[in-house]
Amino acid sequence: MQTPEANSIDGVKSFIINWNYRYPLDFWWRKKYSIPFGSKEHLDAKQFDIIVEFFENKMMNESSEKNDDISDDFNILEPYVPGSGKIFRSRPTTQKFSESDSRLLGDIKSLEDLGFSDDGKIIING
């Protein structure tokens, strides 16, 4: 990393401006994780990874905002946490039947208790 002359305030300001033009998401990332400029963590970071993380956060937040009204329909258990890398959320694997569904389904114990019409629809035997 090329550093400005220590005695020049204008040199430091110019360096900061040039750095932020060159790496526009670097400041966002360092602020998010409280990483000091020039630290080992900062120098080890890859700018491509920072860019991908930024756009992942942006896309998932936009998606969450658009889908807030339908998320209940899908019974999403885990909200998206920006920066977690967990873009796939779990959903319940079973659904409780209403009382009327339970009466309709009756005593189905296996696939043998079901029949199929010529067009592939399920017919409850019995």
C-alpha positions, 0 to 999 in steps of 0.5 A: 500500500502506497502511503502519503507523505507523513508531513502533508495533510493534503497528501493524506487527504488526497490518498484517502480520496484516491483510495475511496475512488479506487475501492468504493466499498472498502469503507462500508466493509471496514465500518460494518466489521469495525476493522481499522484501515491498514490493519492485517485484516484489512490488508488480507481482505479481497476487494472482490469478496467485499463487492460480492458481500455488498451486493448479496446484502443489497439483493437479500434486503430488497428481496426481504422487503418485497416478500415481507407480505408473503413470507407468512404464506411460506412459513419462513422460520429464519429471517435473512441476516445480512453478512451471514452468508445464509441465503437459503432459509428453512421452512417447516417440512410438515403442515398441520391439517385443519379439522375438516382436512382430517375428516376428509382424509379419514383413515389413510394409512398408506398409498394403497388407500388411495386411487388415481383417476385416468387424468392422474388425480388422487381419489380417496378410497373408502 
